[in-house]
Structure formats: C-alpha cells, structure tokens
Amino acid sequence: MIEDAALLARAEALVKAYTAAGKKIATAESCTGGLVAALLTAISGSSKVVERGFVTYSNEAKAEMLGVSTAILAAHGAVSEQTARAMAEGALAHSQADVAVSITGIAGPDGGSPDKPVGLVHFGLGRTGTQTRHLERRYGSLDRGDIRRRAVEDALGLLEGAVA
C-alpha cells in the first residue's frame, strides 16, 4: 500500500498542507495497524507534520496508551463510535498534535457479528478547540486488504478536511 502512487500523492499533499498551516498530526490506529502513519512518513519532510502514531490493536492498548475508558470499551466495544471518538481525543491528549485521526474496525475475514459485520469501521477526528467528529463506514464483505485500504483512504479524507 505504501507504494500506491495515488495514496502517496495524497499523503504528499497532506504533508505540504499541514506544513504550510504549521499543524501536527497524530494517528490512533487499530484495524489499519499503523498504515496511515506509515503512508504519511513515507513522504520526505513528514517529520514537520507527523507528531506520533499509536497502534492500539488491543483493548488494553487503547486504555493504556490513549486513555480510552474501560467502561466505554465494556459498554460499546472496541468497534464503536464512542471508542473511535475516545481514541482521537486520547491521541490529542497524549501528544503535541493539533489534529488526530482514529480508526477502529473489523477488517475480517473473521470477527464480525450481525450488529457489527466485517467491513464496519469507525473513525474519529479530533482537533484542538473543536468537538470530535465521527464517521462510520460499512465497506461490506471485501477482503481484509481492501477494507484496510478503504479505511486509509477515508482517514486521509478526514485529515484533508481538517487542515484549515
């Protein structure tokens, strides 16, 4: 995925835009396993923009590294709007970033249920001084790689909309 020309072009444009705005990004990734941070850091000059990335695949990591409440995790699960929002807010609180994007979902092929099917992904977008946004996607029963790729694309879209 890091070699994908279209994704690299978007990442390069993001790095340039965030550099020009003087803003820093943090990522909090679960089902994408750090792909957004890897894509951004593939760009020369990204050290001016990427403050840090959290890969919080387990519930314990979400709680320990990002401060996601165990009550949220118990009540709503790792794949939920509440967890995605808390992950983005935690990434902001545990970094020096101005903007944080979070991703938590079910990439499959296993792990889905009727209420949380494979392909369900929740995103959070936190910005200092604003309310955390949420985005839900249901990509369907694509293969694991396609779900992760689409999640990366949507995370980049959230970051593109937050640079202003």
Salt bridges, closest charged atoms under 4 A:
ASP4 OD2 - ARG149 NH1 2.76
GLU12 OE2 - LYS16 NZ 3.69
GLU51 OE1 - ARG52 NE 2.54
GLU81 OE2 - ARG85 NE 2.89
GLU81 OE1 - HIS134 ND1 3.91
GLU136 OE2 - ARG138 NE 2.78
GLU153 OE2 - ARG149 NE 2.93
ASP154 OD2 - ARG137 NE 3.00
GLU160 OE2 - ARG10 NE 2.88
